[in-house]
Amino acid sequence: MSSGNMLYGGDEIGALVFDPGHHSLRVGYAQEDTPKAEIPSVVGVGPSAPDANMDLETKTDNNITQNSTSHKYYVDTTYINVPRSHMEIQTYMKDGMIDNWDLFEKVIDYAYAKVIQSEPEYHPVLFSEASWNVRNNREKLTELMFEKYNVPAFFLVKNAVLAAFASGRATALVVDSGATHTSAVPVHEGYVLSQAVVKSPLGGDYLSMQCRQHLEKINIDLAPSYQIASKDVVKERDTPRFTTRKLPENLTQSWQNYMQKLLLQDFQMNILQVLENPYDERVASQIPTVHYEFPNGYHQEFGSERFKLAESLFDHAPLGAGQLASTSVGMCDADVRLSLYGSVVVTGGNTLLQGFPERLNRDLQLRAPSNTRLKMISANGSVERRFGAWIGGSILASIGTFQQMWISSQEYEESGKSQVERKCP
């Protein structure tokens, strides 16, 4: 290890932490409590028409590649949520991993130019990754950060390990429920036990789909707010009276679907709730209803259906959150099972559904051996639960003893991208 590496130590290092997910990319400085920005994991791709409104391009470098010249890229909420002709919405993530590297670079360019507002060569970078990330992807990210962004140092850590660190644990069972999937990942002494990682495709997007089907079945108009110019106040369950906004022609289906998804996400986070015991119509009907108003002015109370919709995260054998967690523990060596049950970390935006941790606790209690001491660790604040992995990265990158762990640019030049397999377990 070269002595030059120690320049990352001290308070003024300004290391950056990037935590990519299917819903958003979280980015900010190590040692801070929350990310500086949360950028949606989608990019608007439109034709590069010479248009006065289109100077929001995310290209920050001068070497624009050939295939970029015919497209304009829109990054971040302010730019994506504007209706534009022929703008397609595309994501760079697939199965928890970076899949479209060109789009991903556009977002990283934007993060440096607009969020960090500093040159990449001044900041060591710590990235989180899915526990099932593949070698090829890890090496490609390492190469990208050193070759294109010239970072002084780089490190890659499994997001489950970071979520455990954020809760002050080196050993934990991390149950992470995000946009596209729910996973149970056992972490032992800071390392993922990869043979026991279990995941299911039931996450926030699946719930959005369930909500859409339910609301369409009862004939609720899911017009997103961009379509509404103004609306009248109506009595509950009355037909909404609203004026539609004049919109550009040729709005793409992908963009309209994305805007409707934002509406459904708002609905599910405000309305859905998880019962502590399996769904029972009689119990659910006794709990007070919750009021919700749609963008077009229509509003009504929602009762037992809000529990029934959320139930799908738990009652789908063998994909329910409780089953995933107990299956994962069962696949670990007998001598670590008790310590995993004694430290179950709940993280991910989808776990913010009211009642999620309590129900997971109950389901695990039933499945765990009778002499097990079960402990759920779920941060009360929504920020800690949504940004668990990012916060863990922020803590890790600012610890003094971590400073000799970085892959330095010098080491990269000497040994290449394969360093990541050796230094980042």
C-alpha positions as a Markdown table, in Angstrom:
| # | Residue | x | y | z |
|---|---|---|---|---|
| 1 | Met | 0.0 | 0.0 | 0.0 |
| 2 | Ser | 1.6 | 3.3 | -1.1 |
| 3 | Ser | 2.0 | 6.0 | 1.5 |
| 4 | Gly | 0.1 | 8.3 | -1.0 |
| 5 | Asn | -3.1 | 6.5 | 0.0 |
| 6 | Met | -3.1 | 8.2 | 3.3 |
| 7 | Leu | -4.1 | 11.5 | 1.7 |
| 8 | Tyr | -7.7 | 10.2 | 1.9 |
| 9 | Gly | -7.6 | 10.3 | 5.7 |
| 10 | Gly | -8.5 | 13.3 | 7.8 |
| 11 | Asp | -11.7 | 15.4 | 7.9 |
| 12 | Glu | -11.3 | 17.2 | 4.6 |
| 13 | Ile | -11.2 | 14.1 | 2.3 |
| 14 | Gly | -14.7 | 14.8 | 0.8 |
| 15 | Ala | -15.3 | 11.2 | -0.2 |
| 16 | Leu | -18.5 | 10.7 | -2.2 |
| 17 | Val | -21.1 | 7.9 | -1.6 |
| 18 | Phe | -23.2 | 6.6 | -4.5 |
| 19 | Asp | -26.1 | 4.2 | -3.8 |
| 20 | Pro | -27.9 | 3.1 | -7.0 |
| 21 | Gly | -31.3 | 1.5 | -6.8 |
| 22 | His | -34.3 | 0.8 | -9.1 |
| 23 | His | -36.2 | 3.8 | -7.7 |
| 24 | Ser | -33.4 | 6.3 | -7.4 |
| 25 | Leu | -29.7 | 7.0 | -7.1 |
| 26 | Arg | -28.7 | 8.5 | -3.8 |
| 27 | Val | -25.5 | 10.6 | -3.8 |
| 28 | Gly | -23.7 | 12.8 | -1.3 |
| 29 | Tyr | -20.7 | 13.3 | 0.9 |
| 30 | Ala | -19.4 | 10.8 | 3.4 |
| 31 | Gln | -19.8 | 11.9 | 7.1 |
| 32 | Glu | -23.2 | 13.6 | 6.3 |
| 33 | Asp | -26.5 | 12.2 | 7.7 |
| 34 | Thr | -28.4 | 12.2 | 4.5 |
| 35 | Pro | -27.7 | 12.1 | 0.7 |
| 36 | Lys | -27.3 | 15.5 | -1.0 |
| 37 | Ala | -29.6 | 14.4 | -3.7 |
| 38 | Glu | -31.9 | 11.5 | -4.7 |
| 39 | Ile | -32.0 | 11.3 | -8.5 |
| 40 | Pro | -34.7 | 9.1 | -10.2 |
| 41 | Ser | -33.2 | 6.0 | -11.8 |
| 42 | Val | -34.8 | 6.8 | -15.1 |
| 43 | Val | -33.6 | 9.1 | -17.9 |
| 44 | Gly | -35.8 | 10.9 | -20.4 |
| 45 | Val | -34.5 | 10.3 | -24.0 |
| 46 | Gly | -35.8 | 12.7 | -26.6 |
| 47 | Pro | -34.8 | 13.8 | -30.1 |
| 48 | Ser | -32.3 | 16.7 | -30.1 |
| 49 | Ala | -34.5 | 19.2 | -31.8 |
| 50 | Pro | -33.1 | 22.7 | -31.9 |
| 51 | Asp | -35.5 | 24.0 | -29.2 |
| 52 | Ala | -35.0 | 26.9 | -26.8 |
| 53 | Asn | -36.4 | 24.8 | -24.0 |
| 54 | Met | -34.0 | 22.0 | -24.5 |
| 55 | Asp | -30.8 | 23.5 | -23.0 |
| 56 | Leu | -31.1 | 21.3 | -19.9 |
| 57 | Glu | -28.9 | 18.7 | -21.5 |
| 58 | Thr | -26.9 | 16.6 | -19.1 |
| 59 | Lys | -23.7 | 16.4 | -21.2 |
| 60 | Thr | -21.0 | 18.0 | -19.1 |
| 61 | Asp | -18.0 | 16.9 | -21.1 |
| 62 | Asn | -17.0 | 18.0 | -24.5 |
| 63 | Asn | -16.4 | 14.6 | -26.0 |
| 64 | Ile | -20.0 | 13.8 | -27.0 |
| 65 | Thr | -20.1 | 10.4 | -28.6 |
| 66 | Gln | -21.5 | 9.9 | -32.0 |
| 67 | Asn | -24.7 | 8.2 | -31.0 |
| 68 | Ser | -25.4 | 11.0 | -28.5 |
| 69 | Thr | -25.8 | 13.6 | -31.1 |
| 70 | Ser | -29.2 | 12.5 | -32.2 |
| 71 | His | -30.6 | 12.4 | -28.7 |
| 72 | Lys | -31.2 | 14.8 | -25.8 |
| 73 | Tyr | -31.1 | 13.4 | -22.3 |
| 74 | Tyr | -33.1 | 14.6 | -19.3 |
| 75 | Val | -32.1 | 13.7 | -15.8 |
| 76 | Asp | -33.7 | 14.4 | -12.4 |
| 77 | Thr | -37.3 | 15.1 | -11.5 |
| 78 | Thr | -37.5 | 18.7 | -12.6 |
| 79 | Tyr | -36.6 | 17.8 | -16.2 |
| 80 | Ile | -38.2 | 14.4 | -16.5 |
| 81 | Asn | -41.7 | 15.4 | -15.2 |
| 82 | Val | -42.2 | 18.0 | -18.0 |
| 83 | Pro | -44.3 | 16.7 | -20.8 |
| 84 | Arg | -42.3 | 16.7 | -24.0 |
| 85 | Ser | -43.0 | 15.3 | -27.5 |
| 86 | His | -41.3 | 12.0 | -28.3 |
| 87 | Met | -39.5 | 11.7 | -24.9 |
| 88 | Glu | -39.1 | 8.1 | -23.9 |
| 89 | Ile | -38.5 | 7.1 | -20.3 |
| 90 | Gln | -35.7 | 4.5 | -19.9 |
| 91 | Thr | -34.0 | 3.0 | -16.8 |
| 92 | Tyr | -30.4 | 2.0 | -16.5 |
| 93 | Met | -31.1 | -0.7 | -13.8 |
| 94 | Lys | -32.1 | -4.3 | -14.2 |
| 95 | Asp | -32.4 | -6.9 | -11.5 |
| 96 | Gly | -30.6 | -4.6 | -9.0 |
| 97 | Met | -27.6 | -4.1 | -11.3 |
| 98 | Ile | -26.5 | -1.4 | -13.7 |
| 99 | Asp | -27.6 | -2.5 | -17.1 |
| 100 | Asn | -27.5 | 0.4 | -19.5 |
| 101 | Trp | -24.1 | 2.0 | -19.0 |
| 102 | Asp | -24.6 | 4.9 | -21.4 |
| 103 | Leu | -27.7 | 6.2 | -19.5 |
| 104 | Phe | -25.9 | 5.5 | -16.2 |
| 105 | Glu | -23.0 | 7.8 | -17.3 |
| 106 | Lys | -25.5 | 10.6 | -18.1 |
| 107 | Val | -26.8 | 10.5 | -14.6 |
| 108 | Ile | -23.3 | 10.4 | -13.1 |
| 109 | Asp | -22.3 | 13.4 | -15.3 |
| 110 | Tyr | -25.3 | 15.2 | -14.0 |
| 111 | Ala | -24.5 | 14.3 | -10.3 |
| 112 | Tyr | -21.0 | 15.8 | -10.6 |
| 113 | Ala | -22.1 | 18.9 | -12.5 |
| 114 | Lys | -25.3 | 19.8 | -10.7 |
| 115 | Val | -25.3 | 18.1 | -7.3 |
| 116 | Ile | -21.6 | 17.9 | -6.3 |
| 117 | Gln | -20.6 | 20.8 | -8.4 |
| 118 | Ser | -17.0 | 19.7 | -8.3 |
| 119 | Glu | -14.5 | 17.8 | -10.4 |
| 120 | Pro | -14.5 | 14.0 | -9.9 |
| 121 | Glu | -10.7 | 13.8 | -9.5 |
| 122 | Tyr | -10.9 | 15.5 | -6.1 |
| 123 | His | -13.1 | 12.9 | -4.4 |
| 124 | Pro | -12.6 | 9.2 | -3.6 |
| 125 | Val | -15.8 | 7.4 | -4.4 |
| 126 | Leu | -17.6 | 4.6 | -2.5 |
| 127 | Phe | -20.4 | 2.7 | -4.5 |
| 128 | Ser | -22.9 | 0.3 | -3.1 |
| 129 | Glu | -23.9 | -2.8 | -5.1 |
| 130 | Ala | -26.5 | -5.6 | -5.0 |
| 131 | Ser | -25.4 | -8.7 | -3.1 |
| 132 | Trp | -25.8 | -10.7 | -6.3 |
| 133 | Asn | -23.8 | -8.3 | -8.6 |
| 134 | Val | -21.6 | -10.1 | -11.1 |
| 135 | Arg | -17.8 | -9.8 | -11.7 |
| 136 | Asn | -18.2 | -8.3 | -15.1 |
| 137 | Asn | -20.3 | -5.4 | -13.8 |
| 138 | Arg | -18.0 | -4.7 | -10.8 |
| 139 | Glu | -15.0 | -4.5 | -13.1 |
| 140 | Lys | -16.8 | -2.3 | -15.6 |
| 141 | Leu | -17.8 | 0.2 | -12.8 |
| 142 | Thr | -14.2 | 0.2 | -11.5 |
| 143 | Glu | -12.9 | 0.9 | -15.0 |
| 144 | Leu | -15.5 | 3.6 | -15.6 |
| 145 | Met | -14.7 | 5.5 | -12.4 |
| 146 | Phe | -10.9 | 5.5 | -12.9 |
| 147 | Glu | -10.8 | 5.8 | -16.7 |
| 148 | Lys | -13.5 | 8.3 | -17.4 |
| 149 | Tyr | -13.9 | 10.2 | -14.1 |
| 150 | Asn | -10.2 | 9.9 | -12.9 |
| 151 | Val | -11.2 | 9.4 | -9.3 |
| 152 | Pro | -8.3 | 9.3 | -6.9 |
| 153 | Ala | -9.7 | 6.2 | -5.1 |
| 154 | Phe | -12.6 | 3.8 | -5.4 |
| 155 | Phe | -14.4 | 1.1 | -3.3 |
| 156 | Leu | -17.4 | -1.1 | -3.8 |
| 157 | Val | -19.5 | -2.5 | -1.0 |
| 158 | Lys | -22.6 | -4.8 | -0.8 |
| 159 | Asn | -25.6 | -2.7 | 0.1 |
| 160 | Ala | -26.8 | -5.2 | 2.7 |
| 161 | Val | -23.4 | -4.8 | 4.5 |
| 162 | Leu | -23.9 | -1.0 | 4.5 |
| 163 | Ala | -27.5 | -1.2 | 5.8 |
| 164 | Ala | -26.2 | -3.4 | 8.6 |
| 165 | Phe | -23.4 | -0.9 | 9.4 |
| 166 | Ala | -26.0 | 1.9 | 9.4 |
| 167 | Ser | -27.7 | 0.1 | 12.2 |
| 168 | Gly | -24.5 | -0.4 | 14.1 |
| 169 | Arg | -24.2 | -4.1 | 13.3 |
| 170 | Ala | -21.5 | -6.2 | 11.6 |
| 171 | Thr | -23.7 | -9.3 | 11.7 |
| 172 | Ala | -27.4 | -9.1 | 10.7 |
| 173 | Leu | -30.1 | -10.4 | 8.6 |
| 174 | Val | -30.9 | -7.5 | 6.2 |
| 175 | Val | -34.5 | -7.6 | 4.9 |
| 176 | Asp | -34.6 | -5.0 | 2.1 |
| 177 | Ser | -37.8 | -4.2 | 0.3 |
| 178 | Gly | -37.5 | -1.7 | -2.5 |
| 179 | Ala | -39.1 | -0.9 | -5.8 |
| 180 | Thr | -38.6 | -4.1 | -7.8 |
| 181 | His | -37.9 | -6.8 | -5.2 |
| 182 | Thr | -37.7 | -7.8 | -1.6 |
| 183 | Ser | -34.5 | -9.6 | -0.5 |
| 184 | Ala | -33.2 | -11.3 | 2.6 |
| 185 | Val | -29.4 | -11.1 | 2.9 |
| 186 | Pro | -27.4 | -12.6 | 5.8 |
| 187 | Val | -24.3 | -10.5 | 6.8 |
| 188 | His | -21.7 | -12.1 | 9.1 |
| 189 | Glu | -18.8 | -10.0 | 10.4 |
| 190 | Gly | -19.2 | -7.5 | 7.6 |
| 191 | Tyr | -19.4 | -10.2 | 4.8 |
| 192 | Val | -22.4 | -11.3 | 2.8 |
| 193 | Leu | -23.1 | -15.1 | 3.1 |
| 194 | Ser | -23.9 | -15.2 | -0.6 |
| 195 | Gln | -25.1 | -18.9 | -0.6 |
| 196 | Ala | -28.0 | -17.8 | 1.5 |
| 197 | Val | -29.2 | -14.7 | -0.3 |
| 198 | Val | -32.9 | -15.0 | -1.2 |
| 199 | Lys | -35.1 | -12.6 | -3.2 |
| 200 | Ser | -38.5 | -12.3 | -4.6 |
| 201 | Pro | -40.0 | -9.9 | -7.2 |
| 202 | Leu | -42.6 | -8.5 | -4.8 |
| 203 | Gly | -41.8 | -4.9 | -4.1 |
| 204 | Gly | -43.2 | -1.4 | -4.5 |
| 205 | Asp | -43.8 | -1.7 | -8.3 |
| 206 | Tyr | -45.8 | -4.9 | -7.7 |
| 207 | Leu | -47.9 | -3.1 | -5.2 |
| 208 | Ser | -48.4 | -0.2 | -7.6 |
| 209 | Met | -49.7 | -2.7 | -10.2 |
| 210 | Gln | -52.1 | -4.2 | -7.6 |
| 211 | Cys | -53.3 | -0.7 | -6.8 |
| 212 | Arg | -53.9 | 0.2 | -10.4 |
| 213 | Gln | -55.9 | -2.9 | -11.0 |
| 214 | His | -58.0 | -2.3 | -8.0 |
| 215 | Leu | -58.7 | 1.4 | -8.8 |
| 216 | Glu | -59.5 | 0.7 | -12.4 |
| 217 | Lys | -61.9 | -2.1 | -11.4 |
| 218 | Ile | -63.9 | 0.5 | -9.3 |
| 219 | Asn | -63.7 | 2.9 | -12.2 |
| 220 | Ile | -61.5 | 5.6 | -10.6 |
| 221 | Asp | -59.9 | 7.9 | -13.3 |
| 222 | Leu | -56.2 | 7.8 | -12.7 |
| 223 | Ala | -55.4 | 11.0 | -14.6 |
| 224 | Pro | -52.0 | 12.2 | -13.3 |
| 225 | Ser | -51.6 | 15.8 | -12.3 |
| 226 | Tyr | -49.8 | 16.9 | -15.5 |
| 227 | Gln | -53.2 | 16.4 | -17.3 |
| 228 | Ile | -55.2 | 18.7 | -15.0 |
| 229 | Ala | -55.2 | 22.5 | -15.5 |
| 230 | Ser | -57.8 | 23.2 | -12.8 |
| 231 | Lys | -60.5 | 21.4 | -10.8 |
| 232 | Asp | -63.6 | 22.1 | -8.8 |
| 233 | Val | -64.3 | 21.1 | -5.3 |
| 234 | Val | -66.8 | 18.2 | -5.3 |
| 235 | Lys | -68.5 | 16.2 | -2.6 |
| 236 | Glu | -67.0 | 12.9 | -1.8 |
| 237 | Arg | -67.6 | 10.2 | -4.5 |
| 238 | Asp | -69.1 | 12.9 | -6.8 |
| 239 | Thr | -68.0 | 12.9 | -10.4 |
| 240 | Pro | -64.9 | 15.1 | -10.6 |
| 241 | Arg | -65.1 | 18.3 | -12.5 |
| 242 | Phe | -61.9 | 19.5 | -14.0 |
| 243 | Thr | -60.3 | 21.2 | -17.0 |
| 244 | Thr | -57.6 | 19.3 | -18.9 |
| 245 | Arg | -54.4 | 21.0 | -19.7 |
| 246 | Lys | -53.3 | 21.6 | -23.3 |
| 247 | Leu | -50.4 | 19.2 | -23.8 |
| 248 | Pro | -47.7 | 18.7 | -26.5 |
| 249 | Glu | -48.5 | 16.1 | -29.2 |
| 250 | Asn | -46.8 | 12.7 | -29.4 |
| 251 | Leu | -46.4 | 12.1 | -25.6 |
| 252 | Thr | -44.9 | 8.7 | -25.4 |
| 253 | Gln | -46.5 | 5.8 | -23.6 |
| 254 | Ser | -43.4 | 5.2 | -21.5 |
| 255 | Trp | -43.6 | 8.8 | -20.1 |
| 256 | Gln | -47.3 | 8.6 | -19.5 |
| 257 | Asn | -46.9 | 5.3 | -17.7 |
| 258 | Tyr | -44.1 | 6.8 | -15.6 |
| 259 | Met | -46.3 | 9.7 | -14.5 |
| 260 | Gln | -49.1 | 7.4 | -13.6 |
| 261 | Lys | -46.7 | 5.3 | -11.6 |
| 262 | Leu | -45.8 | 8.3 | -9.5 |
| 263 | Leu | -49.5 | 8.8 | -8.7 |
| 264 | Leu | -49.9 | 5.2 | -7.7 |
| 265 | Gln | -46.8 | 5.4 | -5.5 |
| 266 | Asp | -48.3 | 8.4 | -3.7 |
| 267 | Phe | -51.5 | 6.5 | -3.3 |
| 268 | Gln | -49.9 | 3.4 | -1.9 |
| 269 | Met | -47.6 | 5.2 | 0.6 |
| 270 | Asn | -50.5 | 7.3 | 1.9 |
| 271 | Ile | -53.3 | 4.6 | 2.0 |
| 272 | Leu | -51.9 | 1.1 | 2.2 |
| 273 | Gln | -51.3 | -0.5 | 5.6 |
| 274 | Val | -50.1 | -3.9 | 6.7 |
| 275 | Leu | -52.1 | -5.8 | 9.4 |
| 276 | Glu | -50.1 | -7.3 | 12.2 |
| 277 | Asn | -51.9 | -10.7 | 11.6 |
| 278 | Pro | -52.9 | -12.3 | 8.3 |
| 279 | Tyr | -55.7 | -10.4 | 6.6 |
| 280 | Asp | -59.1 | -10.8 | 8.2 |
| 281 | Glu | -62.0 | -8.9 | 6.6 |
| 282 | Arg | -63.8 | -8.5 | 10.0 |
| 283 | Val | -60.7 | -7.0 | 11.8 |
| 284 | Ala | -59.8 | -4.8 | 8.8 |
| 285 | Ser | -63.3 | -3.3 | 8.6 |
| 286 | Gln | -63.1 | -2.1 | 12.2 |
| 287 | Ile | -60.0 | 0.0 | 11.6 |
| 288 | Pro | -60.8 | 3.7 | 10.6 |
| 289 | Thr | -60.8 | 4.5 | 7.0 |
| 290 | Val | -58.3 | 6.8 | 5.3 |
| 291 | His | -59.3 | 9.7 | 3.0 |
| 292 | Tyr | -57.5 | 10.2 | -0.4 |
| 293 | Glu | -58.0 | 12.8 | -3.1 |
| 294 | Phe | -56.9 | 12.1 | -6.7 |
| 295 | Pro | -55.3 | 14.8 | -8.9 |
| 296 | Asn | -58.6 | 15.3 | -10.8 |
| 297 | Gly | -60.5 | 16.3 | -7.6 |
| 298 | Tyr | -62.2 | 12.9 | -7.0 |
| 299 | His | -61.9 | 11.8 | -3.4 |
| 300 | Gln | -63.2 | 9.0 | -1.2 |
| 301 | Glu | -62.5 | 7.0 | 1.9 |
| 302 | Phe | -60.6 | 3.7 | 1.7 |
| 303 | Gly | -61.3 | 0.9 | 4.2 |
| 304 | Ser | -60.5 | -2.8 | 4.3 |
| 305 | Glu | -59.1 | -2.8 | 0.7 |
| 306 | Arg | -56.0 | -0.9 | 1.8 |
| 307 | Phe | -55.0 | -3.9 | 4.0 |
| 308 | Lys | -55.9 | -6.5 | 1.4 |
| 309 | Leu | -53.7 | -4.9 | -1.2 |
| 310 | Ala | -50.7 | -4.7 | 1.2 |
| 311 | Glu | -51.2 | -8.3 | 2.3 |
| 312 | Ser | -49.8 | -9.5 | -1.0 |
| 313 | Leu | -46.2 | -8.7 | 0.3 |
| 314 | Phe | -46.6 | -11.3 | 3.0 |
| 315 | Asp | -49.1 | -14.0 | 2.0 |
| 316 | His | -47.5 | -15.1 | -1.3 |
| 317 | Ala | -45.9 | -18.5 | -0.4 |
| 318 | Pro | -43.0 | -18.9 | -0.8 |
| 319 | Leu | -42.3 | -15.2 | -1.7 |
| 320 | Gly | -43.7 | -13.5 | 1.4 |
| 321 | Ala | -41.2 | -11.3 | 3.4 |
| 322 | Gly | -41.4 | -13.6 | 6.5 |
| 323 | Gln | -40.8 | -16.7 | 4.4 |
| 324 | Leu | -37.8 | -15.1 | 2.6 |
| 325 | Ala | -36.2 | -14.2 | 5.9 |
| 326 | Ser | -36.6 | -17.5 | 7.6 |
| 327 | Thr | -35.5 | -19.4 | 4.4 |
| 328 | Ser | -32.3 | -17.3 | 4.3 |
| 329 | Val | -31.5 | -18.0 | 7.9 |
| 330 | Gly | -32.1 | -21.7 | 7.4 |
| 331 | Met | -29.6 | -21.8 | 4.6 |
| 332 | Cys | -26.8 | -20.5 | 6.9 |
| 333 | Asp | -24.6 | -22.5 | 9.2 |
| 334 | Ala | -26.4 | -23.4 | 12.5 |
| 335 | Asp | -23.9 | -21.5 | 14.6 |
| 336 | Val | -24.7 | -18.1 | 13.0 |
| 337 | Arg | -28.5 | -18.5 | 12.9 |
| 338 | Leu | -29.1 | -17.2 | 16.5 |
| 339 | Ser | -27.1 | -14.1 | 15.9 |
| 340 | Leu | -29.0 | -13.4 | 12.6 |
| 341 | Tyr | -32.3 | -13.7 | 14.3 |
| 342 | Gly | -31.1 | -11.5 | 17.1 |
| 343 | Ser | -30.4 | -8.7 | 14.6 |
| 344 | Val | -32.9 | -8.4 | 11.7 |
| 345 | Val | -32.4 | -5.1 | 10.0 |
| 346 | Val | -35.4 | -3.7 | 8.0 |
| 347 | Thr | -34.5 | -1.3 | 5.2 |
| 348 | Gly | -35.8 | -0.1 | 1.8 |
| 349 | Gly | -38.5 | 2.4 | 0.8 |
| 350 | Asn | -41.2 | -0.2 | 0.6 |
| 351 | Thr | -40.8 | -1.1 | 4.3 |
| 352 | Leu | -42.2 | 2.4 | 5.2 |
| 353 | Leu | -45.7 | 1.0 | 4.7 |
| 354 | Gln | -47.3 | 1.3 | 8.1 |
| 355 | Gly | -47.1 | -2.0 | 10.0 |
| 356 | Phe | -44.5 | -3.6 | 7.8 |
| 357 | Pro | -41.8 | -4.3 | 10.5 |
| 358 | Glu | -44.5 | -5.4 | 13.0 |
| 359 | Arg | -45.9 | -8.0 | 10.6 |
| 360 | Leu | -42.4 | -9.2 | 9.6 |
| 361 | Asn | -41.6 | -9.6 | 13.3 |
| 362 | Arg | -44.8 | -11.7 | 13.8 |
| 363 | Asp | -44.2 | -13.9 | 10.8 |
| 364 | Leu | -40.6 | -14.6 | 11.8 |
| 365 | Gln | -41.6 | -15.3 | 15.4 |
| 366 | Leu | -43.8 | -18.1 | 14.1 |
| 367 | Arg | -41.1 | -19.6 | 11.9 |
| 368 | Ala | -38.0 | -19.2 | 14.2 |
| 369 | Pro | -37.1 | -22.0 | 16.6 |
| 370 | Ser | -38.9 | -21.7 | 20.0 |
| 371 | Asn | -35.8 | -20.8 | 22.0 |
| 372 | Thr | -34.8 | -17.9 | 19.6 |
| 373 | Arg | -34.5 | -14.3 | 20.8 |
| 374 | Leu | -35.8 | -12.3 | 17.9 |
| 375 | Lys | -34.8 | -8.6 | 17.5 |
| 376 | Met | -36.1 | -6.3 | 14.8 |
| 377 | Ile | -34.1 | -3.2 | 14.0 |
| 378 | Ser | -36.1 | -0.8 | 12.0 |
| 379 | Ala | -35.3 | 2.9 | 12.2 |
| 380 | Asn | -38.3 | 5.1 | 13.1 |
| 381 | Gly | -37.4 | 7.9 | 10.7 |
| 382 | Ser | -38.3 | 7.4 | 7.0 |
| 383 | Val | -34.9 | 8.9 | 6.0 |
| 384 | Glu | -32.9 | 6.2 | 7.8 |
| 385 | Arg | -35.1 | 3.4 | 6.4 |
| 386 | Arg | -35.1 | 4.7 | 2.8 |
| 387 | Phe | -31.4 | 5.5 | 2.7 |
| 388 | Gly | -30.0 | 2.7 | 4.9 |
| 389 | Ala | -27.3 | 1.6 | 2.5 |
| 390 | Trp | -26.3 | 5.2 | 1.7 |
| 391 | Ile | -26.0 | 6.1 | 5.4 |
| 392 | Gly | -23.9 | 3.0 | 6.0 |
| 393 | Gly | -21.6 | 4.1 | 3.2 |
| 394 | Ser | -21.3 | 7.5 | 4.6 |
| 395 | Ile | -20.3 | 6.1 | 8.0 |
| 396 | Leu | -17.8 | 3.5 | 6.5 |
| 397 | Ala | -16.1 | 6.0 | 4.1 |
| 398 | Ser | -15.4 | 8.4 | 7.0 |
| 399 | Ile | -13.9 | 5.8 | 9.5 |
| 400 | Gly | -10.1 | 6.3 | 10.0 |
| 401 | Thr | -9.3 | 2.6 | 9.7 |
| 402 | Phe | -11.1 | 2.3 | 6.4 |
| 403 | Gln | -8.7 | 4.8 | 4.7 |
| 404 | Gln | -6.2 | 2.1 | 3.8 |
| 405 | Met | -8.9 | -0.1 | 2.2 |
| 406 | Trp | -9.5 | 2.1 | -0.9 |
| 407 | Ile | -8.3 | 1.0 | -4.3 |
| 408 | Ser | -6.0 | 3.9 | -5.2 |
| 409 | Ser | -5.6 | 5.2 | -8.8 |
| 410 | Gln | -1.9 | 4.1 | -8.5 |
| 411 | Glu | -3.0 | 0.5 | -7.7 |
| 412 | Tyr | -5.5 | 0.6 | -10.5 |
| 413 | Glu | -2.7 | 1.7 | -13.0 |
| 414 | Glu | -0.5 | -1.1 | -11.7 |
| 415 | Ser | -3.0 | -4.0 | -11.6 |
| 416 | Gly | -6.1 | -2.9 | -13.5 |
| 417 | Lys | -9.8 | -3.5 | -12.9 |
| 418 | Ser | -9.3 | -7.0 | -11.5 |
| 419 | Gln | -8.2 | -5.2 | -8.2 |
| 420 | Val | -11.9 | -4.9 | -7.3 |
| 421 | Glu | -12.3 | -8.7 | -6.9 |
| 422 | Arg | -9.3 | -8.8 | -4.6 |
| 423 | Lys | -9.9 | -5.7 | -2.5 |
| 424 | Cys | -13.7 | -5.4 | -2.4 |
| 425 | Pro | -15.3 | -8.7 | -1.1 |
